[in-house]
């Protein structure tokens, strides 16, 4: 088993993280997929994409101790079919993450850190946001911003949101684990959010619930 985190949070949410150590057959053996689900996973051309897709389903079943089905709405937002769980999903490299809640809307994002973040920062950092100039913190700080904006993008149902233009993260000093705040402003909303963040090895995880 590669379940590395399964935690019930104070905000009526449950957070799970799975490290993909298994091969395709091993993950498939842990699931009882519907015929249409089997068709979906077999149609993926990328082998890693197949492992990610399967690991999400294995993690969900481990977290809930149920056999559940994930489906998607027209905006590609996942939901648990025939169940009262709200769900948000993220994966990066060898890790898969799920945030669940029966009472709250949820959003989570996880990224493996690499120096390439500098080259794309202009796509999601806006002039009102402050990034540390300390070399050992700069990339981490950028990744927290990126993950926070992706988590907010998900929790707001991806409605007419551009990460740079419509989401602003308030200034904060990056720690190994902490909280931050951000705004989502567009024609649908002008809302303030609190988010939690932490690191596992070289991965950044940010999540929120409302």
Secondary structure, DSSP 8 states (H G I E B T S, - for coil): --EEEEEE-TTS-EEEEEE--S-HHHHHHT----HHHHHHHHH-S-HHHHHHHHHHHHHHHHHHTS---EEE-TT--EEETTS--EEEEEEETTEEEEEEESSS-EEEEEEE--TTHHHHGGGT--TT------HHHHHHHHHHHHHHHHHHHHHTTT-S--HHHHEEE------SEEEEEEEEESSS-EEEEEEEEEEETTEEEEEEE-
